[in-house]
Amino acid sequence: MLRPIIYIITVLSALFPQSDLPFEIDIRTRIINDSKLLVNVQVTNLVDRPLDYLEGFIREINSNGELLDEKRMVIIYSYEPPLQTGFSSTKSISYPLPDGNPNSHEFYISKLKFVGESRVFTWHPKVGFIRID
């Protein structure tokens, strides 16, 4: 009797895998009036707890992989409503339109706080959450 239950659980877990990433980061670029490049960064919270603060850095990288620019970007401030599980927040930044092809952009999370906690964490894809304060 126990074996069929184990098989059913195994099959269901294979059909519906759990995501081990706590955030989904989506970066989209848009050209505005042939004069500037608008970069939208959307972060989706997949953690079980709401976020009170989320900050990171957006990097501009050319086709050779060289870092051209890095700017700080706060996605959620402490005075804004918290980012609940399954919801997204979007912020935008504009750059002058470069000659030729636009450069690529990457976003890295540097600081985050959960609701009701005073501890500050950072997140790395290989290591996970690291307490920094």
C-alpha positions in Angstrom: 0.0 0.0 0.0 2.9 2.4 0.7 4.6 1.8 -2.6 1.8 3.2 -4.8 1.7 6.3 -2.7 5.5 6.8 -3.1 5.2 6.3 -6.8 2.4 8.9 -7.1 4.4 11.4 -5.0 7.5 10.8 -7.2 5.5 11.3 -10.4 3.8 14.4 -9.1 7.1 16.0 -8.0 8.5 15.3 -11.4 5.5 16.9 -13.1 5.5 20.0 -10.9 9.0 20.9 -10.0 9.7 23.6 -7.4 11.8 26.5 -8.3 14.8 26.9 -6.1 15.5 30.5 -7.1 14.0 33.0 -4.7 13.7 35.7 -7.3 12.8 36.0 -11.0 14.6 38.9 -12.6 13.4 40.1 -16.0 15.2 42.9 -17.9 13.7 44.5 -21.0 15.0 47.3 -23.1 13.0 49.7 -25.2 14.1 52.5 -27.5 12.2 55.8 -27.0 12.0 58.4 -29.8 15.2 57.1 -31.4 17.1 59.1 -28.7 17.2 57.1 -25.5 17.2 53.6 -24.2 14.8 52.7 -21.4 15.8 49.6 -19.4 13.0 48.0 -17.3 14.0 45.7 -14.4 11.2 43.5 -13.0 11.8 41.5 -9.9 9.3 38.8 -8.8 9.4 37.6 -5.2 9.3 33.8 -5.0 10.3 33.6 -1.3 7.7 32.6 1.3 8.0 36.0 3.1 7.3 39.5 1.9 10.1 41.9 1.2 10.4 45.3 2.8 13.5 46.6 0.9 15.2 45.5 -2.2 18.3 47.1 -3.8 20.7 46.1 -6.5 23.0 47.2 -9.2 22.3 47.4 -12.9 25.3 46.9 -15.2 25.8 48.0 -18.8 28.0 45.6 -20.7 29.2 45.9 -24.3 29.4 43.0 -26.8 33.0 42.2 -25.8 31.9 41.6 -22.2 33.5 44.8 -20.8 31.7 46.7 -18.0 30.8 50.1 -19.2 28.6 51.4 -16.4 27.1 50.3 -13.1 24.3 52.2 -11.3 22.6 51.5 -8.0 18.8 50.8 -8.3 16.4 50.5 -5.5 13.4 48.3 -6.5 11.4 48.6 -3.2 11.9 51.3 -0.5 11.0 50.8 3.1 8.2 53.3 2.9 6.5 51.5 0.0 4.1 48.6 0.4 6.0 45.3 0.9 6.5 43.0 -2.1 4.4 39.9 -1.3 5.1 36.4 -2.5 4.3 35.9 -6.2 4.1 39.6 -6.9 6.5 41.8 -9.0 7.9 45.3 -8.8 9.4 47.2 -11.7 11.7 50.1 -11.9 13.2 51.8 -15.0 16.4 53.7 -15.9 17.2 55.5 -19.0 20.5 55.7 -21.0 21.4 57.7 -24.1 21.0 55.6 -27.2 24.4 54.3 -28.2 25.6 54.3 -31.9 25.0 50.9 -33.4 23.5 48.0 -31.3 22.4 48.7 -27.8 24.5 47.2 -25.0 23.3 44.4 -22.8 22.2 44.9 -19.1 22.3 42.7 -16.0 20.8 43.2 -12.6 22.4 41.9 -9.3 20.7 42.0 -5.9 22.9 43.6 -3.2 20.6 44.2 -0.2 17.2 43.0 0.9 15.1 43.0 4.1 12.2 40.9 5.0 9.1 42.5 6.7 9.4 42.6 10.5 13.2 41.9 10.5 16.0 44.3 11.2 18.6 42.0 9.6 19.9 42.9 6.1 20.7 40.1 3.6 22.3 39.8 0.2 21.6 37.1 -2.3 23.9 35.2 -4.6 22.7 32.5 -7.1 25.4 30.0 -6.1 25.5 30.6 -2.3 22.0 31.8 -1.5 21.1 34.3 1.2 24.0 35.9 3.2 23.5 38.1 6.2 25.4 41.3 5.9 24.1 43.4 8.8 
